[in-house]
Amino acid sequence: MGRRRGERLEQAILNATWDLLTQVGYAKLTMEAVAARAGTSRPVIHRRWPTRARLALAALDHTAPPDAEPPDTGGLRTDLLAMMRQITHRFGSVHGEVLAGMTAETARDPEAAHALRARLTVTTRGQQVATIVRRAVERNEILPVLLPSRVTTLPLDLIRNEIVLYGRPPGEDAITEIVDSVLLPAILHAPAPGFDAGQPVAEKP
């Protein structure tokens, strides 16, 4: 068999990393074990991913299911609930364990802290919230609103918080609470288009 290069080699390394993460967890993951599983050497891995943290995060991205289309159930609340379930499914239990393990490691490993912050700030989920809200406006379910960026990223931010604190994504009860107590109120109380930040906010009926 010829020597693997490029994408084939990277696929083998990331698959080996994921296999080990599911078997031994992040705390026991080593570059040497990944190299042995992938049939390569530690220096080869290190050239692509200089730290264990970056390698683990790359494996998470490699194995995560693709982004799904925003749900369209016919109602704002049910769309938001369905979207939250999609996000929690995307993370999964192993993703939660890895992110929680990396969080614990950040106190003694600045590189892990940097890699984790970079990973957690990259998201396209705000587009999903904006699409769901736009559809609700088009159905005349709610009035047009100007969504702040912090509102559009709330679902993923809150799910990440659950993972970091508890090592797992939120369950169904927590998802419902997030939608009903946090996300829906934030959307319904967002300012109308053309809102002037210098003017007092009028109460919505």
SELO-56352 format. One record per atom (N, C-alpha, C): x, y, z; residue in one letter. Coordinates in nm, 3 decimals, decimal comma. Layout:
N
X | Y | Z | aa
X | Y | Z | a $
...
END
This chain:
205
X | Y | Z | aa
0,084 | -0,118 | 0,000 | m $
0,000 | 0,000 | 0,000 | m $
0,088 | 0,124 | 0,000 | m $
0,058 | 0,221 | -0,085 | g $
0,137 | 0,342 | -0,096 | g $
0,126 | 0,428 | 0,029 | g $
0,221 | 0,516 | 0,040 | r $
0,223 | 0,606 | 0,155 | r $
0,105 | 0,704 | 0,147 | r $
0,035 | 0,719 | 0,256 | r $
-0,080 | 0,812 | 0,259 | r $
-0,031 | 0,954 | 0,274 | r $
-0,099 | 1,042 | 0,204 | r $
-0,064 | 1,184 | 0,212 | r $
-0,191 | 1,267 | 0,216 | r $
-0,172 | 1,393 | 0,248 | g $
-0,278 | 1,491 | 0,235 | g $
-0,405 | 1,451 | 0,307 | g $
-0,517 | 1,457 | 0,234 | e $
-0,647 | 1,437 | 0,295 | e $
-0,665 | 1,296 | 0,350 | e $
-0,613 | 1,196 | 0,279 | r $
-0,627 | 1,057 | 0,328 | r $
-0,559 | 1,040 | 0,463 | r $
-0,442 | 1,098 | 0,478 | l $
-0,370 | 1,087 | 0,604 | l $
-0,444 | 1,162 | 0,714 | l $
-0,491 | 1,281 | 0,684 | e $
-0,563 | 1,358 | 0,784 | e $
-0,690 | 1,287 | 0,829 | e $
-0,760 | 1,226 | 0,733 | q $
-0,881 | 1,150 | 0,767 | q $
-0,847 | 1,037 | 0,864 | q $
-0,738 | 0,966 | 0,836 | a $
-0,699 | 0,855 | 0,922 | a $
-0,665 | 0,903 | 1,062 | a $
-0,596 | 1,016 | 1,072 | i $
-0,558 | 1,070 | 1,203 | i $
-0,681 | 1,115 | 1,281 | i $
-0,771 | 1,187 | 1,214 | l $
-0,890 | 1,236 | 1,283 | l $
-0,983 | 1,122 | 1,323 | l $
-0,995 | 1,021 | 1,237 | n $
-1,077 | 0,904 | 1,274 | n $
-1,017 | 0,832 | 1,395 | n $
-0,885 | 0,819 | 1,397 | a $
-0,819 | 0,754 | 1,509 | a $
-0,839 | 0,835 | 1,638 | a $
-0,829 | 0,967 | 1,625 | t $
-0,850 | 1,053 | 1,742 | t $
-0,990 | 1,038 | 1,796 | t $
-1,088 | 1,037 | 1,706 | w $
-1,227 | 1,023 | 1,751 | w $
-1,250 | 0,888 | 1,817 | w $
-1,195 | 0,781 | 1,759 | d $
-1,209 | 0,649 | 1,819 | d $
-1,156 | 0,648 | 1,962 | d $
-1,040 | 0,709 | 1,982 | l $
-0,981 | 0,711 | 2,115 | l $
-1,060 | 0,799 | 2,211 | l $
-1,111 | 0,910 | 2,161 | l $
-1,192 | 0,996 | 2,247 | l $
-1,315 | 0,922 | 2,298 | l $
-1,379 | 0,844 | 2,212 | t $
-1,498 | 0,771 | 2,254 | t $
-1,463 | 0,655 | 2,347 | t $
-1,340 | 0,607 | 2,339 | q $
-1,300 | 0,492 | 2,421 | q $
-1,239 | 0,531 | 2,556 | q $
-1,151 | 0,631 | 2,555 | v $
-1,077 | 0,664 | 2,677 | v $
-1,104 | 0,805 | 2,728 | v $
-1,171 | 0,890 | 2,647 | g $
-1,199 | 1,026 | 2,689 | g $
-1,083 | 1,120 | 2,663 | g $
-1,111 | 1,248 | 2,677 | y $
-1,010 | 1,349 | 2,646 | y $
-0,892 | 1,345 | 2,743 | y $
-0,921 | 1,322 | 2,870 | a $
-0,815 | 1,327 | 2,972 | a $
-0,704 | 1,226 | 2,944 | a $
-0,737 | 1,113 | 2,882 | k $
-0,638 | 1,008 | 2,858 | k $
-0,590 | 1,003 | 2,713 | k $
-0,633 | 1,100 | 2,634 | l $
-0,590 | 1,105 | 2,494 | l $
-0,444 | 1,147 | 2,485 | l $
-0,365 | 1,075 | 2,405 | t $
-0,225 | 1,112 | 2,384 | t $
-0,194 | 1,111 | 2,235 | t $
-0,098 | 1,195 | 2,195 | m $
-0,053 | 1,198 | 2,057 | m $
0,004 | 1,063 | 2,016 | m $
0,076 | 0,999 | 2,110 | e $
0,138 | 0,871 | 2,079 | e $
0,033 | 0,764 | 2,047 | e $
-0,076 | 0,764 | 2,125 | a $
-0,181 | 0,666 | 2,101 | a $
-0,250 | 0,691 | 1,967 | a $
-0,271 | 0,818 | 1,934 | v $
-0,333 | 0,850 | 1,805 | v $
-0,242 | 0,806 | 1,691 | v $
-0,112 | 0,832 | 1,704 | a $
-0,018 | 0,793 | 1,599 | a $
-0,019 | 0,643 | 1,578 | a $
-0,019 | 0,568 | 1,688 | a $
-0,021 | 0,422 | 1,676 | a $
-0,149 | 0,375 | 1,611 | a $
-0,263 | 0,433 | 1,648 | r $
-0,392 | 0,392 | 1,592 | r $
-0,401 | 0,428 | 1,443 | r $
-0,346 | 0,542 | 1,406 | a $
-0,355 | 0,588 | 1,267 | a $
-0,245 | 0,531 | 1,178 | a $
-0,146 | 0,466 | 1,238 | g $
-0,036 | 0,412 | 1,158 | g $
0,057 | 0,519 | 1,105 | g $
0,084 | 0,619 | 1,187 | t $
0,173 | 0,727 | 1,146 | t $
0,264 | 0,760 | 1,264 | t $
0,327 | 0,878 | 1,263 | s $
0,419 | 0,914 | 1,370 | s $
0,372 | 1,039 | 1,441 | s $
0,420 | 1,058 | 1,563 | r $
0,382 | 1,176 | 1,639 | r $
0,426 | 1,305 | 1,570 | r $
0,547 | 1,314 | 1,514 | p $
0,585 | 1,438 | 1,445 | p $
0,493 | 1,473 | 1,328 | p $
0,443 | 1,371 | 1,257 | v $
0,351 | 1,398 | 1,147 | v $
0,223 | 1,462 | 1,199 | v $
0,172 | 1,410 | 1,308 | i $
0,051 | 1,468 | 1,367 | i $
0,080 | 1,608 | 1,419 | i $
0,193 | 1,625 | 1,484 | h $
0,227 | 1,752 | 1,548 | h $
0,242 | 1,864 | 1,446 | h $
0,286 | 1,831 | 1,325 | r $
0,300 | 1,935 | 1,223 | r $
0,164 | 1,992 | 1,184 | r $
0,060 | 1,909 | 1,189 | r $
-0,074 | 1,954 | 1,151 | r $
-0,149 | 2,014 | 1,268 | r $
-0,138 | 1,950 | 1,384 | w $
-0,208 | 1,995 | 1,505 | w $
-0,106 | 1,999 | 1,617 | w $
-0,051 | 2,116 | 1,648 | p $
0,061 | 2,124 | 1,741 | p $
0,028 | 2,087 | 1,885 | p $
-0,100 | 2,081 | 1,921 | t $
-0,135 | 2,045 | 2,058 | t $
-0,248 | 1,943 | 2,058 | t $
-0,258 | 1,875 | 2,170 | r $
-0,366 | 1,777 | 2,187 | r $
-0,501 | 1,845 | 2,180 | r $
-0,511 | 1,967 | 2,233 | a $
-0,637 | 2,040 | 2,231 | a $
-0,683 | 2,066 | 2,087 | a $
-0,594 | 2,113 | 2,004 | r $
-0,631 | 2,141 | 1,865 | r $
-0,667 | 2,012 | 1,791 | r $
-0,597 | 1,905 | 1,819 | l $
-0,628 | 1,777 | 1,755 | l $
-0,767 | 1,729 | 1,796 | l $
-0,799 | 1,738 | 1,925 | a $
-0,931 | 1,694 | 1,972 | a $
-1,042 | 1,777 | 1,910 | a $
-1,023 | 1,907 | 1,901 | l $
-1,125 | 1,993 | 1,842 | l $
-1,141 | 1,965 | 1,694 | l $
-1,032 | 1,936 | 1,626 | a $
-1,041 | 1,901 | 1,484 | a $
-1,120 | 1,772 | 1,466 | a $
-1,100 | 1,677 | 1,556 | a $
-1,175 | 1,551 | 1,548 | a $
-1,324 | 1,574 | 1,574 | a $
-1,356 | 1,667 | 1,665 | l $
-1,497 | 1,699 | 1,689 | l $
-1,561 | 1,755 | 1,563 | l $
-1,493 | 1,850 | 1,500 | d $
-1,548 | 1,909 | 1,378 | d $
-1,560 | 1,806 | 1,267 | d $
-1,463 | 1,716 | 1,260 | h $
-1,460 | 1,614 | 1,154 | h $
-1,577 | 1,517 | 1,166 | h $
-1,618 | 1,487 | 1,288 | t $
-1,721 | 1,385 | 1,308 | t $
-1,860 | 1,443 | 1,331 | t $
-1,869 | 1,575 | 1,349 | a $
-2,000 | 1,635 | 1,376 | a $
-2,091 | 1,621 | 1,255 | a $
-2,219 | 1,593 | 1,277 | p $
-2,312 | 1,587 | 1,164 | p $
-2,324 | 1,723 | 1,099 | p $
-2,353 | 1,729 | 0,970 | p $
-2,362 | 1,858 | 0,901 | p $
-2,478 | 1,942 | 0,954 | p $
-2,463 | 2,073 | 0,938 | d $
-2,572 | 2,162 | 0,977 | d $
-2,698 | 2,127 | 0,901 | d $
-2,809 | 2,121 | 0,972 | a $
-2,937 | 2,093 | 0,908 | a $
-3,006 | 2,223 | 0,871 | a $
-3,100 | 2,215 | 0,781 | e $
-3,181 | 2,331 | 0,748 | e $
-3,262 | 2,373 | 0,871 | e $
-3,287 | 2,503 | 0,887 | p $
-3,369 | 2,546 | 1,001 | p $
-3,505 | 2,479 | 0,997 | p $
-3,555 | 2,430 | 1,110 | p $
-3,685 | 2,362 | 1,113 | p $
-3,796 | 2,456 | 1,067 | p $
-3,899 | 2,399 | 1,007 | d $
-4,016 | 2,477 | 0,965 | d $
-4,140 | 2,399 | 1,003 | d $
-4,180 | 2,413 | 1,130 | t $
-4,294 | 2,337 | 1,183 | t $
-4,425 | 2,413 | 1,171 | t $
-4,415 | 2,541 | 1,133 | g $
-4,536 | 2,621 | 1,121 | g $
-4,560 | 2,716 | 1,238 | g $
-4,472 | 2,711 | 1,339 | g $
-4,489 | 2,800 | 1,454 | g $
-4,354 | 2,840 | 1,510 | g $
-4,344 | 2,961 | 1,563 | l $
-4,216 | 3,011 | 1,615 | l $
-4,165 | 2,925 | 1,730 | l $
-4,250 | 2,898 | 1,828 | r $
-4,203 | 2,823 | 1,944 | r $
-4,161 | 2,682 | 1,906 | r $
-4,239 | 2,614 | 1,826 | t $
-4,204 | 2,476 | 1,789 | t $
-4,082 | 2,473 | 1,698 | t $
-4,063 | 2,578 | 1,616 | d $
-3,941 | 2,586 | 1,536 | d $
-3,818 | 2,598 | 1,626 | d $
-3,829 | 2,683 | 1,728 | l $
-3,716 | 2,702 | 1,819 | l $
-3,685 | 2,576 | 1,898 | l $
-3,789 | 2,507 | 1,942 | l $
-3,767 | 2,380 | 2,013 | l $
-3,698 | 2,278 | 1,923 | l $
-3,744 | 2,269 | 1,799 | a $
-3,684 | 2,173 | 1,705 | a $
-3,539 | 2,209 | 1,676 | a $
-3,510 | 2,338 | 1,663 | m $
-3,373 | 2,381 | 1,638 | m $
-3,282 | 2,347 | 1,757 | m $
-3,331 | 2,368 | 1,878 | m $
-3,253 | 2,335 | 1,996 | m $
-3,221 | 2,185 | 2,001 | m $
-3,318 | 2,104 | 1,962 | r $
-3,293 | 1,960 | 1,958 | r $
-3,187 | 1,925 | 1,854 | r $
-3,190 | 1,994 | 1,740 | q $
-3,089 | 1,972 | 1,637 | q $
-2,949 | 2,002 | 1,692 | q $
-2,938 | 2,114 | 1,763 | i $
-2,806 | 2,153 | 1,814 | i $
-2,755 | 2,052 | 1,916 | i $
-2,842 | 2,009 | 2,008 | t $
-2,798 | 1,913 | 2,109 | t $
-2,759 | 1,781 | 2,044 | t $
-2,830 | 1,742 | 1,939 | h $
-2,794 | 1,619 | 1,867 | h $
-2,657 | 1,635 | 1,802 | h $
-2,630 | 1,754 | 1,751 | r $
-2,501 | 1,778 | 1,685 | r $
-2,386 | 1,763 | 1,784 | r $
-2,404 | 1,814 | 1,904 | f $
-2,297 | 1,803 | 2,002 | f $
-2,278 | 1,658 | 2,046 | f $
-2,383 | 1,596 | 2,096 | g $
-2,373 | 1,459 | 2,141 | g $
-2,296 | 1,445 | 2,272 | g $
-2,302 | 1,328 | 2,331 | s $
-2,244 | 1,307 | 2,463 | s $
-2,091 | 1,313 | 2,461 | s $
-2,027 | 1,259 | 2,356 | v $
-1,881 | 1,261 | 2,351 | v $
-1,831 | 1,403 | 2,333 | v $
-1,898 | 1,481 | 2,248 | h $
-1,860 | 1,620 | 2,232 | h $
-1,866 | 1,693 | 2,366 | h $
-1,970 | 1,665 | 2,442 | g $
-1,983 | 1,729 | 2,572 | g $
-1,870 | 1,692 | 2,665 | g $
-1,833 | 1,565 | 2,668 | e $
-1,725 | 1,519 | 2,755 | e $
-1,594 | 1,583 | 2,716 | e $
-1,568 | 1,594 | 2,585 | v $
-1,443 | 1,654 | 2,539 | v $
-1,437 | 1,802 | 2,575 | v $
-1,546 | 1,876 | 2,548 | l $
-1,546 | 2,018 | 2,580 | l $
-1,534 | 2,041 | 2,730 | l $
-1,600 | 1,958 | 2,810 | a $
-1,589 | 1,971 | 2,955 | a $
-1,447 | 1,940 | 3,001 | a $
-1,386 | 1,837 | 2,942 | g $
-1,249 | 1,803 | 2,977 | g $
-1,151 | 1,913 | 2,941 | g $
-1,172 | 1,973 | 2,824 | m $
-1,085 | 2,082 | 2,783 | m $
-1,102 | 2,203 | 2,873 | m $
-1,224 | 2,227 | 2,916 | t $
-1,248 | 2,340 | 3,006 | t $
-1,172 | 2,322 | 3,136 | t $
-1,172 | 2,200 | 3,190 | a $
-1,098 | 2,174 | 3,312 | a $
-0,948 | 2,192 | 3,291 | a $
-0,902 | 2,165 | 3,171 | e $
-0,759 | 2,173 | 3,142 | e $
-0,711 | 2,316 | 3,119 | e $
-0,802 | 2,406 | 3,085 | t $
-0,761 | 2,542 | 3,049 | t $
-0,692 | 2,615 | 3,164 | t $
-0,719 | 2,576 | 3,289 | a $
-0,657 | 2,645 | 3,402 | a $
-0,507 | 2,625 | 3,403 | a $
-0,459 | 2,513 | 3,348 | r $
-0,316 | 2,487 | 3,350 | r $
-0,253 | 2,482 | 3,211 | r $
-0,334 | 2,501 | 3,107 | d $
-0,284 | 2,492 | 2,970 | d $
-0,337 | 2,610 | 2,888 | d $
-0,260 | 2,718 | 2,877 | p $
-0,307 | 2,835 | 2,801 | p $
-0,340 | 2,801 | 2,655 | p $
-0,268 | 2,707 | 2,597 | e $
-0,295 | 2,670 | 2,459 | e $
-0,433 | 2,604 | 2,445 | e $
-0,468 | 2,521 | 2,541 | a $
-0,601 | 2,461 | 2,540 | a $
-0,708 | 2,567 | 2,557 | a $
-0,682 | 2,665 | 2,642 | a $
-0,778 | 2,774 | 2,662 | a $
-0,799 | 2,852 | 2,533 | a $
-0,690 | 2,880 | 2,464 | h $
-0,699 | 2,956 | 2,338 | h $
-0,776 | 2,876 | 2,233 | h $
-0,744 | 2,748 | 2,220 | a $
-0,810 | 2,664 | 2,120 | a $
-0,959 | 2,651 | 2,151 | a $
-0,992 | 2,637 | 2,279 | l $
-1,133 | 2,621 | 2,316 | l $
-1,210 | 2,750 | 2,288 | l $
-1,153 | 2,864 | 2,324 | r $
-1,220 | 2,991 | 2,297 | r $
-1,243 | 3,011 | 2,147 | r $
-1,141 | 2,977 | 2,068 | a $
-1,155 | 2,992 | 1,923 | a $
-1,265 | 2,902 | 1,869 | a $
-1,273 | 2,780 | 1,922 | r $
-1,375 | 2,685 | 1,876 | r $
-1,515 | 2,733 | 1,914 | r $
-1,531 | 2,787 | 2,033 | l $
-1,662 | 2,824 | 2,082 | l $
-1,714 | 2,955 | 2,024 | l $
-1,625 | 3,033 | 1,963 | t $
-1,671 | 3,159 | 1,905 | t $
-1,706 | 3,145 | 1,758 | t $
-1,679 | 3,029 | 1,697 | v $
-1,711 | 3,008 | 1,556 | v $
-1,847 | 2,940 | 1,547 | v $
-1,945 | 3,006 | 1,489 | t $
-2,078 | 2,949 | 1,477 | t $
-2,155 | 3,013 | 1,364 | t $
-2,244 | 2,936 | 1,302 | t $
-2,335 | 2,989 | 1,201 | t $
-2,479 | 2,980 | 1,250 | t $
-2,497 | 2,945 | 1,379 | r $
-2,631 | 2,919 | 1,428 | r $
-2,717 | 3,045 | 1,433 | r $
-2,652 | 3,161 | 1,437 | g $
-2,730 | 3,284 | 1,435 | g $
-2,814 | 3,296 | 1,310 | g $
-2,767 | 3,241 | 1,200 | q $
-2,843 | 3,243 | 1,076 | q $
-2,970 | 3,161 | 1,089 | q $
-2,963 | 3,052 | 1,162 | q $
-3,082 | 2,969 | 1,180 | q $
-3,189 | 3,043 | 1,260 | q $
-3,149 | 3,109 | 1,367 | v $
-3,246 | 3,185 | 1,446 | v $
-3,308 | 3,295 | 1,360 | v $
-3,225 | 3,366 | 1,284 | a $
-3,276 | 3,474 | 1,200 | a $
-3,376 | 3,421 | 1,097 | a $
-3,349 | 3,304 | 1,040 | t $
-3,440 | 3,244 | 0,942 | t $
-3,572 | 3,207 | 1,006 | t $
-3,566 | 3,147 | 1,124 | i $
-3,688 | 3,108 | 1,195 | i $
-3,773 | 3,230 | 1,228 | i $
-3,710 | 3,336 | 1,274 | v $
-3,783 | 3,458 | 1,308 | v $
-3,841 | 3,522 | 1,182 | v $
-3,764 | 3,524 | 1,073 | r $
-3,815 | 3,581 | 0,948 | r $
-3,940 | 3,507 | 0,901 | r $
-3,939 | 3,376 | 0,912 | r $
-4,057 | 3,298 | 0,872 | r $
-4,177 | 3,331 | 0,960 | r $
-4,152 | 3,351 | 1,090 | a $
-4,262 | 3,386 | 1,180 | a $
-4,321 | 3,522 | 1,142 | a $
-4,237 | 3,615 | 1,102 | v $
-4,285 | 3,746 | 1,057 | v $
-4,367 | 3,731 | 0,931 | v $
-4,319 | 3,650 | 0,837 | e $
-4,390 | 3,630 | 0,710 | e $
-4,525 | 3,563 | 0,732 | e $
-4,538 | 3,484 | 0,837 | r $
-4,667 | 3,420 | 0,869 | r $
-4,759 | 3,515 | 0,948 | r $
-4,709 | 3,635 | 0,974 | n $
-4,782 | 3,732 | 1,057 | n $
-4,802 | 3,681 | 1,199 | n $
-4,712 | 3,594 | 1,242 | e $
-4,719 | 3,542 | 1,378 | e $
-4,666 | 3,643 | 1,479 | e $
-4,564 | 3,719 | 1,437 | i $
-4,507 | 3,823 | 1,522 | i $
-4,480 | 3,946 | 1,435 | i $
-4,460 | 4,061 | 1,501 | l $
-4,423 | 4,182 | 1,430 | l $
-4,275 | 4,177 | 1,392 | l $
-4,235 | 4,249 | 1,288 | p $
-4,093 | 4,254 | 1,252 | p $
-4,008 | 4,302 | 1,369 | p $
-3,893 | 4,241 | 1,387 | v $
-3,802 | 4,279 | 1,495 | v $
-3,660 | 4,288 | 1,441 | v $
-3,579 | 4,366 | 1,508 | l $
-3,437 | 4,378 | 1,477 | l $
-3,362 | 4,297 | 1,582 | l $
-3,312 | 4,180 | 1,542 | l $
-3,252 | 4,089 | 1,639 | l $
-3,106 | 4,127 | 1,667 | l $
-3,073 | 4,156 | 1,793 | p $
-2,932 | 4,175 | 1,829 | p $
-2,854 | 4,045 | 1,807 | p $
-2,726 | 4,058 | 1,779 | s $
-2,645 | 3,938 | 1,753 | s $
-2,642 | 3,846 | 1,874 | s $
-2,647 | 3,901 | 1,994 | r $
-2,646 | 3,816 | 2,114 | r $
-2,772 | 3,732 | 2,124 | r $
-2,882 | 3,781 | 2,071 | v $
-3,005 | 3,701 | 2,072 | v $
-2,996 | 3,588 | 1,971 | v $
-2,941 | 3,614 | 1,854 | t $
-2,934 | 3,509 | 1,751 | t $
-2,839 | 3,397 | 1,792 | t $
-2,740 | 3,426 | 1,876 | t $
-2,647 | 3,321 | 1,918 | t $
-2,682 | 3,262 | 2,054 | t $
-2,792 | 3,309 | 2,115 | l $
-2,830 | 3,259 | 2,247 | l $
-2,844 | 3,106 | 2,253 | l $
-2,913 | 3,042 | 2,159 | p $
-2,932 | 2,897 | 2,173 | p $
-2,801 | 2,821 | 2,186 | p $
-2,707 | 2,849 | 2,097 | l $
-2,581 | 2,777 | 2,103 | l $
-2,501 | 2,816 | 2,226 | l $
-2,504 | 2,944 | 2,264 | d $
-2,431 | 2,987 | 2,382 | d $
-2,482 | 2,915 | 2,507 | d $
-2,614 | 2,903 | 2,520 | l $
-2,671 | 2,840 | 2,638 | l $
-2,644 | 2,690 | 2,641 | l $
-2,649 | 2,627 | 2,524 | i $
-2,618 | 2,484 | 2,519 | i $
-2,472 | 2,460 | 2,553 | i $
-2,383 | 2,545 | 2,501 | r $
-2,241 | 2,533 | 2,537 | r $
-2,222 | 2,549 | 2,686 | r $
-2,294 | 2,641 | 2,747 | n $
-2,283 | 2,661 | 2,890 | n $
-2,323 | 2,535 | 2,966 | n $
-2,429 | 2,470 | 2,923 | e $
-2,471 | 2,344 | 2,987 | e $
-2,362 | 2,239 | 2,974 | e $
-2,301 | 2,231 | 2,856 | i $
-2,197 | 2,131 | 2,832 | i $
-2,075 | 2,157 | 2,918 | i $
-2,032 | 2,284 | 2,922 | v $
-1,914 | 2,317 | 3,000 | v $
-1,937 | 2,293 | 3,149 | v $
-2,057 | 2,326 | 3,199 | l $
-2,085 | 2,312 | 3,342 | l $
-2,111 | 2,167 | 3,382 | l $
-2,186 | 2,094 | 3,298 | y $
-2,234 | 1,962 | 3,338 | y $
-2,177 | 1,846 | 3,255 | y $
-2,101 | 1,879 | 3,148 | g $
-2,039 | 1,774 | 3,069 | g $
-2,133 | 1,704 | 2,973 | g $
-2,252 | 1,761 | 2,951 | r $
-2,347 | 1,699 | 2,860 | r $
-2,444 | 1,807 | 2,808 | r $
-2,502 | 1,786 | 2,692 | p $
-2,601 | 1,881 | 2,641 | p $
-2,727 | 1,879 | 2,728 | p $
-2,810 | 1,984 | 2,720 | p $
-2,932 | 1,988 | 2,801 | p $
-3,033 | 1,884 | 2,757 | p $
-3,114 | 1,838 | 2,851 | g $
-3,223 | 1,746 | 2,820 | g $
-3,347 | 1,820 | 2,775 | g $
-3,453 | 1,745 | 2,753 | e $
-3,576 | 1,802 | 2,699 | e $
-3,635 | 1,909 | 2,790 | e $
-3,634 | 1,888 | 2,922 | d $
-3,688 | 1,988 | 3,014 | d $
-3,609 | 2,118 | 3,007 | d $
-3,477 | 2,106 | 3,002 | a $
-3,393 | 2,225 | 2,995 | a $
-3,412 | 2,298 | 2,862 | a $
-3,427 | 2,224 | 2,753 | i $
-3,451 | 2,285 | 2,623 | i $
-3,579 | 2,367 | 2,626 | i $
-3,686 | 2,308 | 2,681 | t $
-3,814 | 2,379 | 2,690 | t $
-3,801 | 2,504 | 2,774 | t $
-3,730 | 2,494 | 2,885 | e $
-3,712 | 2,610 | 2,973 | e $
-3,633 | 2,720 | 2,902 | e $
-3,529 | 2,684 | 2,829 | i $
-3,450 | 2,783 | 2,756 | i $
-3,535 | 2,857 | 2,654 | i $
-3,616 | 2,782 | 2,580 | v $
-3,700 | 2,844 | 2,477 | v $
-3,805 | 2,933 | 2,541 | v $
-3,877 | 2,882 | 2,640 | d $
-3,990 | 2,956 | 2,697 | d $
-3,948 | 3,072 | 2,787 | d $
-3,839 | 3,055 | 2,861 | s $
-3,801 | 3,155 | 2,961 | s $
-3,694 | 3,253 | 2,913 | s $
-3,619 | 3,214 | 2,809 | v $
-3,508 | 3,299 | 2,765 | v $
-3,521 | 3,340 | 2,618 | v $
-3,530 | 3,242 | 2,529 | l $
-3,520 | 3,274 | 2,387 | l $
-3,643 | 3,345 | 2,333 | l $
-3,762 | 3,291 | 2,361 | l $
-3,884 | 3,356 | 2,312 | l $
-3,900 | 3,498 | 2,367 | l $
-3,883 | 3,519 | 2,498 | p $
-3,894 | 3,656 | 2,548 | p $
-3,792 | 3,751 | 2,484 | p $
-3,670 | 3,702 | 2,461 | a $
-3,569 | 3,788 | 2,400 | a $
-3,608 | 3,827 | 2,258 | a $
-3,667 | 3,735 | 2,184 | i $
-3,710 | 3,764 | 2,046 | i $
-3,829 | 3,860 | 2,047 | i $
-3,928 | 3,831 | 2,131 | l $
-4,051 | 3,909 | 2,131 | l $
-4,029 | 4,051 | 2,184 | l $
-3,923 | 4,073 | 2,260 | h $
-3,895 | 4,205 | 2,314 | h $
-3,779 | 4,273 | 2,241 | h $
-3,737 | 4,217 | 2,130 | a $
-3,634 | 4,283 | 2,049 | a $
-3,693 | 4,410 | 1,987 | a $
-3,610 | 4,510 | 1,959 | p $
-3,662 | 4,636 | 1,903 | p $
-3,713 | 4,617 | 1,761 | p $
-3,803 | 4,705 | 1,721 | a $
-3,855 | 4,705 | 1,584 | a $
-3,750 | 4,761 | 1,489 | a $
-3,754 | 4,724 | 1,360 | p $
-3,662 | 4,783 | 1,262 | p $
-3,673 | 4,935 | 1,263 | p $
-3,558 | 4,999 | 1,251 | g $
-3,556 | 5,144 | 1,254 | g $
-3,549 | 5,202 | 1,393 | g $
-3,538 | 5,115 | 1,496 | f $
-3,531 | 5,162 | 1,634 | f $
-3,409 | 5,251 | 1,655 | f $
-3,429 | 5,365 | 1,719 | d $
-3,323 | 5,460 | 1,752 | d $
-3,280 | 5,436 | 1,896 | d $
-3,156 | 5,393 | 1,914 | a $
-3,107 | 5,361 | 2,049 | a $
-3,110 | 5,480 | 2,141 | a $
-3,119 | 5,601 | 2,084 | g $
-3,120 | 5,720 | 2,168 | g $
-3,259 | 5,756 | 2,218 | g $
-3,360 | 5,685 | 2,171 | q $
-3,498 | 5,717 | 2,211 | q $
-3,547 | 5,613 | 2,312 | q $
-3,638 | 5,651 | 2,400 | p $
-3,693 | 5,554 | 2,496 | p $
-3,770 | 5,445 | 2,424 | p $
-3,766 | 5,325 | 2,481 | v $
-3,834 | 5,210 | 2,420 | v $
-3,980 | 5,208 | 2,465 | v $
-4,069 | 5,200 | 2,369 | a $
-4,212 | 5,192 | 2,402 | a $
-4,249 | 5,048 | 2,433 | a $
-4,339 | 5,030 | 2,528 | e $
-4,384 | 4,895 | 2,562 | e $
-4,464 | 4,836 | 2,447 | e $
-4,438 | 4,708 | 2,414 | k $
-4,515 | 4,640 | 2,311 | k $
-4,648 | 4,592 | 2,367 | k $
-4,753 | 4,596 | 2,288 | p $
-4,883 | 4,550 | 2,338 | p $
-4,879 | 4,402 | 2,369 | p $
END
